[in-house]
Amino acid sequence: MLFALLCTDKPGHLQTRLDSRPDHVAFLEKLNSEGTLKFAGPFLDPEGKPNGSLVVIDVADAAAARSIAEADPYAKAGLFEEVTIRPWNWVFNNPSNS
């Protein structure tokens, strides 16, 4: 089942994001190699600077999604003000439907 992780950065924590980014990217690359990651990328503020994340993963249930969200190096670094986890249905432009 697909889950969207909607992550909002704490205000003023851009440096935390930048410092943690290499570990975060490695974490996502591992999820991608396992087939768990469907897509991911940052939300941007009006100046074009990252201020949150959208990560969509394919896991068995909400508990597995929460476990991945908590293991993210950004989360461990205290970057996020809020993380919302929602089940999601990929209807349009889903490559697995091609």
N, C-alpha and C positions, 0 to 999 in steps of 0.2 A: 504494500500500500504506500502511496506517496504522501509525504508530509512536507509542508512548507515551514521552515524556521524563519520567522520574521524577527530580526534582531535590531534593536535600537541602541546606538552607542550613548554612553554617558556624555553630556556636554563637556567640552574641553579635554577630551581624551584622545585626540588625534595622535599624539605621540605614542600612547599605549598601543594604538592600532598599528602604527608604523613599526614599532619595536617588536611586536608579536607577529607581524605579517609572515615572515619566513616559516615559522612553525605552523601557522594557520594554513598556509599554502601547502606545506608538506602533508598536513592532516587531510586536507581536501583531496590531494593527489592520491593518498592511500585509499580514501573512500571511493574515488573514481576508479582506481585499478580493481577494486573489489566489486564494482558494479552498483554500489550503493548511491553514489552521487549522480543526480540527474542533471542539475545545473546550479550555478551559484554566481554571485557577484554582489558588489556593494551598492547601497543606496547612496545618493549624492546630495549634498546641500546646495543652496543656490550658487555658491562659488565653485561647484564641481568637486568639492572635497568629500571623501567618503565619511558617512555618518551612520552607517548601519549595514546590515547584510540580509540578503535573501538566499537561502540555501534550500534546495529541494532534494529530498532523499527518498529512497525506496527501501522501506523496512517493514517488519512484520506488524508492528503495532506502535501505539503512542509511547509506551514505556521505552522501546528501543530508540524512538526518535528523541526522547528526552535524554537518554543516556548519551547519544551522539552529541546533542546540543551542549551538554555539560562537559563533555570531553574536549570540545573545541578549544584550542589555545587562546583564542580571543576571550572566551568565557572564563577560562582559568586565570587570565590576566586581569579580570575585573573590568573589561571594556564595556560590557553591555549594561544598560540601564534596565532593559526589558527584553525578554525573549518570549514570543508567542509561537506556539506549535499548533498547526492546524492541518487536518487531513485535507488532501487536495486531489482533484480529478483533472488530469491533463487531457482536454478534449481537442483543442485545435492545435495543429502543427506538431503533434506528438510523433516523433520519429518512429516509435514502435508500431504506429498505426499505418505506416506507409507500405 
